[in-house]
Amino acid sequence: MDQSVRAEHVPVLIIGCGFGGMALAIELKNNGINDFVILERASDIGGVWRDNTYPGAACDVVSRFYSFSCDQDYEWSQPFAPQTEIWEYALKVVERHGIRPHVRFNTEVRDASFDERTGMWTVDTSVGTRFTTPILVSAVGLFNHANIPNIPGRDDYKGVSFHSSNWNHDFPLAGKTVAVIGCGASAVQFIPKIAPQVEKLVLYQRSPQYVMPKAIFPGASEFDAWLQKRKWLRGLARLKVYLMFERFILRRRIFPNARLKGEAAFRALLERKVKDPELRKKLTPNYPMGCKRQLVSDHWYDTLTRPNVEVVTEPISRMDASGVVTGDGKHHSFDAVIYGTGFTPTTYLTPMVIKGLNGRDLNEAWRNGAEAYLGITVTGFPNFFMLYGPNTNAPSSIIFMLECQSRYVVNAIKTLQARRARYMNVRADRQRDFNVEAQARLSTTIPARADCFTYFKDPSGKITTNWPGYATEYRWRTRAVKSRDYEFTPS
Ligand SMILES: Cc1cc2nc3c(=O)[nH]c(=O)nc-3n(C[C@H](O)[C@H](O)[C@H](O)COP(=O)(O)OP(=O)(O)OC[C@H]3O[C@@H](n4cnc5c(N)ncnc54)[C@H](O)[C@@H]3O)c2cc1C
């Protein structure tokens, strides 16, 4: 071993301290497992809620539900809390549960490999420390790699440019000309905030979104807001939102054409809000509702009809030193270009290199699309667990899913201890059966349609992100580690 590399052994090693790493830390502590380390590449906790500080950043799930089930002691100022509050909540949770001392900040995991003989993972980091651990858990999230489009001439642009997840707060946008490229979930939140300040905003839109008002979302009624404010009714308020999401999935199953009603409501909203037929046409999606994540805003269409806002649907052909050129040859100069182009969720754990049994590379194992058993374990990668892994993206609160996964991981650790096993490896047939079932179910959903282009799918068209069923089903299926799903190798 290189003499400059420091070695350290830990019983449980977690990568990432967003809500996923925090959920597992809480579960470990609740089960008396206090000896664990979290490696976090950034200088603080919080994951996406630390990084996405753009104006208007907020939850699109009611916060009473988008929060830890065991930590409801927080007064949200509004049903869909802003990023500042969510991050503050995360900081409080970390303090309340004594998680911070377990975290090594500014420490990025580069690669990890499994030694069959010892049953240990060896994990190399950016700071030169090499960890060994019998239990390795990835909690790196799905939205931590910004997707910046490869536009010809992008690097020639001399103005200010940044991605929404890396907002440049030092550059005042007031009175400036601004291009926004892309209109994903973040752009729908920040454009209404910056449009009133800037001189001119041009939105380069590849594909319009279905954006609906907050009031129609689970838990957003006035009665819900009343419930959510009452300390002693918080549990009930939360349960109600949970059940509303489940009812939404049930309705979609029983009445597959219910989306047509949703699309009609959307068209009526657009008619009401956007009087210019040409703009209305630009803003009307040519794909079915449900193809992408449903977006929420009360100000989106009012913003796009402002006199200082223009929506351009002509594709961008290139950028130059001063701005953007579209396919029709039109050139616009800008003081700033903001990328609202989202993330690359289907790349999952990259750029980390994870090597399991016989040195098999996880990226290689996933060359036909990421898959795992229950989104948590992968055959050939013993004692390696994932939070927010493949096919666990739910339409409701991801924190609920992370809590299910954390319980499962702790259950797996206890199972290993009880069996005195060196390692557990999910059976290939169990993983295959699970994924055949998941893909069969997903193939009947809207995102599977050929006319649906969405980040839920990988480049081959396989839906690798979404959970196919109810949140309750996920809770049930992850309630305990079943011995028949795993091969256990004795110590
Ligand atoms: C702008 C935005 C809004 C969202 N809104 C909602 C919402 O309203 N409702 C909802 O349910 N979900 C929402 N999501 C999804 C969100 O990702 C999840 O809800 C949740 O925050 C995921 O937590 P996580 O811990 O799994 O991942 P993250 O929050 O991404 O945290 C992962 C952590 O791992 C660290 N990390 C990554 N790689 C390494 C490495 N190699 N070594 C060390 N550390 C590493 C990162 O720095 C980060 O701190 C949103 C996502 C974004 C980007």
The ligand as a Gaussian input file, in Angstrom:
#p B3LYP/6-31G(d) Opt

LIG

0 1
 C      -34.215000      20.708000      -6.908000
 C      -34.770000      19.400000      -6.426000
 C      -36.033000      19.355000      -5.866000
 C      -36.545000      18.152000      -5.416000
 N      -37.787000      18.140000      -4.858000
 C      -38.295000      16.984000      -4.393000
 C      -39.582000      16.948000      -3.802000
 O      -40.258000      17.958000      -3.731000
 N      -40.054000      15.769000      -3.354000
 C      -39.326000      14.627000      -3.434000
 O      -39.790000      13.580000      -2.992000
 N      -38.082000      14.642000      -3.971000
 C      -37.577000      15.777000      -4.464000
 N      -36.335000      15.781000      -5.034000
 C      -35.573000      14.531000      -5.102000
 C      -34.497000      14.482000      -3.998000
 O      -33.329000      14.100000      -4.650000
 C      -34.857000      13.479000      -2.904000
 O      -36.113000      13.815000      -2.363000
 C      -33.865000      13.431000      -1.732000
 O      -33.398000      14.679000      -1.382000
 C      -32.749000      12.480000      -2.036000
 O      -31.874000      12.430000      -0.955000
 P      -30.539000      11.584000      -1.085000
 O      -29.858000      11.668000       0.215000
 O      -30.867000      10.230000      -1.600000
 O      -29.714000      12.287000      -2.236000
 P      -29.004000      13.718000      -2.260000
 O      -29.834000      14.740000      -1.619000
 O      -28.569000      13.914000      -3.666000
 O      -27.715000      13.523000      -1.324000
 C      -26.634000      12.731000      -1.745000
 C      -25.382000      13.187000      -1.009000
 O      -24.305000      12.341000      -1.409000
 C      -23.144000      13.139000      -1.622000
 N      -22.291000      12.400000      -2.565000
 C      -22.557000      12.100000      -3.859000
 N      -21.554000      11.392000      -4.399000
 C      -20.634000      11.227000      -3.414000
 C      -19.367000      10.570000      -3.350000
 N      -18.858000       9.915000      -4.397000
 N      -18.684000      10.600000      -2.181000
 C      -19.183000      11.243000      -1.087000
 N      -20.378000      11.888000      -1.103000
 C      -21.099000      11.871000      -2.249000
 C      -23.682000      14.444000      -2.185000
 O      -22.780000      15.507000      -1.993000
 C      -24.956000      14.609000      -1.367000
 O      -24.752000      15.345000      -0.186000
 C      -35.788000      16.959000      -5.528000
 C      -34.522000      17.006000      -6.124000
 C      -34.028000      18.212000      -6.569000
 C      -32.662000      18.234000      -7.225000

